[in-house]
Amino acid sequence: MELVEAGILNENDIEEATAVSFNPNRCGFENKGEIWVEDILNLGISPVKLIEIVKKRFLALDGVIFEGCSVSGISIYDDAAVLQLAEGNILSSRLIIDAMGNFSPVVKQIRGGRKPDGVCLVVGSCAHGFKDNSTSDVIYSSSSVKKVGSAEVQYFWEAFPAGSGPLDRTTYMFTYVNPQPDSPKLEELLEDYWDLMPKYQGVSIDNLEILRVIYGIFPTYCESPLPAAFNRVLQFGDASGIQSPVSFGGFGSLTRHLGRLSNGIYEAINGDFLDSYSLSLLNPYMPNLSASWLFQRAMSAKKQTNVSPEFINELLDINFKSMQRLGDPVLRPFLQDVIQFGPLAKTLGLVMLTKPQILPSIFKQVDIPVLFDWSGHFFMLGYYTFLSSFMDPVIRSWLNAFPSKMKYEWKRRLEAWKYGSGLDYRL
């Protein structure tokens, strides 16, 4: 477990913070059959308990928490970074970790107000009254592309038992869009959600007690992860863009990188490698992340593409069934947002052999320029796989002979090859 290996939690902490577990977990697309898997996104964690556990550990290590404080500005100097608090106080630090998420004001400054390349819109609720509540949906589609306002959308669902009670269940409805003035509003999605959710879950809305309503906007950028733009400031988590463009981001997207980042940050501080170039090595180009953009494009409905409204579900169905045929080494990494060269190549090959007639629709759906761009990332994914598999052992044997700055830089490159090819994943 990444959290245990990074020293953030121990196994008892995880057991204490786990509110509910559930199996099996379903993937399905509009009555085209279902795939059931075990132990994929099958734990519900209590945020209150988890935060309390890590808070106690942080304080025990002489950490200091400033609750209710806001930052009005950051000043960078040769020997320190200084935070100006809105209350008039200041804090100085050798390194500032920007973990303020997608809408971090620092990230807004770096990106210069640039429009996101894609957006995931999510609405949902947690409700009481679900009698059949022991399984989950990792991804499910119950309908084809539909019109919302002047936009076309393909809805997907995710559902799982909530930890607040045996009859409590959380259901999300989400869609991927190319942000435009006519993109659907969250209010419009919520209206559809209340209409569609009862049929999707096989319940009557009158028999449910709505505990809370959930909604969110998750912007994504092709130029991710985000390199450090300033000395002594490092973007972390969603602020860095390290999450997959087809995921909701959040803590789950970060966990596989925790060991790499915690070690790298320690070495950067210890060696005083806090310039923007050195910090950017902690958020390097990752071809498997960039290759994921094709999936978001393929799952985003478009107007006037001369593509069948059922195309997205057909494409996902044939892909998931191909991965299932190829076995767990192909299916499980993909379901956990880890793209690898071998499994991806096998899946694409099997799809083309199984259903070659779908290729023209793929070209129409994602556009030729996007496919060309993706081909470059796919090539780099294979290249990083080669480098991590064959060059890493050779270079690693020489690391201790390198000067400290050179050693730091090469360790980050080796990590980029490993994580950028998905070879950090353990089945």
QUIWO-V844394 format. One record per pair of residues at least 24 apart in sequence whose C-alpha atoms are under 7 Angstrom apart, sorted by the first residue. I is the first residue (numbers start at 0). J is the second residue. If there is no record, write none. Layout:
I&J + I&J
This chain:
1&254 + 1&255 + 1&257 + 1&258 + 2&254 + 5&257 + 5&258 + 16&44 + 16&45 + 16&48 + 16&49 + 17&42 + 17&43 + 17&44 + 17&45 + 18&43 + 18&44 + 18&45 + 18&162 + 19&43 + 19&161 + 19&162 + 21&133 + 21&134 + 22&133 + 22&134 + 22&135 + 23&134 + 23&135 + 24&134 + 24&135 + 24&136 + 24&137 + 25&135 + 25&136 + 25&137 + 25&138 + 26&136 + 26&137 + 26&138 + 26&139 + 27&138 + 27&139 + 27&140 + 28&139 + 28&140 + 28&141 + 28&312 + 28&316 + 29&140 + 29&141 + 29&142 + 29&312 + 31&316 + 43&161 + 43&162 + 80&231 + 93&231 + 94&231 + 94&232 + 95&231 + 95&232 + 95&233 + 96&232 + 96&233 + 96&234 + 96&235 + 97&232 + 97&233 + 97&234 + 97&235 + 97&238 + 98&234 + 98&235 + 98&236 + 98&238 + 99&238 + 100&236 + 100&237 + 100&238 + 101&218 + 101&237 + 101&238 + 103&238 + 106&238 + 109&228 + 115&218 + 115&219 + 115&220 + 116&177 + 116&219 + 116&220 + 116&221 + 117&176 + 117&177 + 117&178 + 117&218 + 117&219 + 117&220 + 118&175 + 118&176 + 118&177 + 118&178 + 118&216 + 118&217 + 118&218 + 118&219 + 119&173 + 119&174 + 119&175 + 119&176 + 119&216 + 119&217 + 119&218 + 120&173 + 120&174 + 120&175 + 120&215 + 120&216 + 120&217 + 121&171 + 121&172 + 121&173 + 121&174 + 121&214 + 121&215 + 121&216 + 122&171 + 122&172 + 122&173 + 122&188 + 122&189 + 122&213 + 122&214 + 122&215 + 123&170 + 123&171 + 123&172 + 123&212 + 123&213 + 123&214 + 124&169 + 124&170 + 124&171 + 124&211 + 124&212 + 124&213 + 125&167 + 125&168 + 125&169 + 125&170 + 125&209 + 125&210 + 125&211 + 125&212 + 126&167 + 126&168 + 126&169 + 126&207 + 126&208 + 126&209 + 126&210 + 127&166 + 127&167 + 127&168 + 127&207 + 127&208 + 127&209 + 127&210 + 128&166 + 128&167 + 128&206 + 128&207 + 128&208 + 129&166 + 129&167 + 129&168 + 130&166 + 132&160 + 132&166 + 132&168 + 133&160 + 134&159 + 135&159 + 135&160 + 141&199 + 143&308 + 143&309 + 143&312 + 144&300 + 144&308 + 144&309 + 147&183 + 148&183 + 149&181 + 150&181 + 150&182 + 150&183 + 151&300 + 151&301 + 151&302 + 152&299 + 152&300 + 153&299 + 153&300 + 175&295 + 175&298 + 175&299 + 176&299 + 217&247 + 219&244 + 221&289 + 224&282 + 224&283 + 224&284 + 225&282 + 226&279 + 226&282 + 226&283 + 227&275 + 227&278 + 227&279 + 228&275 + 229&275 + 230&273 + 230&274 + 230&275 + 231&273 + 231&274 + 231&275 + 233&278 + 243&288 + 243&291 + 243&336 + 244&291 + 244&292 + 244&295 + 245&295 + 280&411 + 281&411 + 283&415 + 285&415 + 285&419 + 286&376 + 286&377 + 286&379 + 286&380 + 286&419 + 286&420 + 287&338 + 287&339 + 287&380 + 287&419 + 287&420 + 287&421 + 289&376 + 290&373 + 290&376 + 290&377 + 293&373 + 296&365 + 297&364 + 297&365 + 304&363 + 304&364 + 306&360 + 306&364 + 317&350 + 318&346 + 318&350 + 321&346 + 321&349 + 321&350 + 322&346 + 328&426 + 337&421 + 338&421 + 339&420 + 339&421 + 340&380 + 340&381 + 340&384 + 340&420 + 380&420 + 383&416 + 383&419 + 383&420 + 384&416 + 384&420 + 386&416 + 387&413 + 387&416 + 387&417
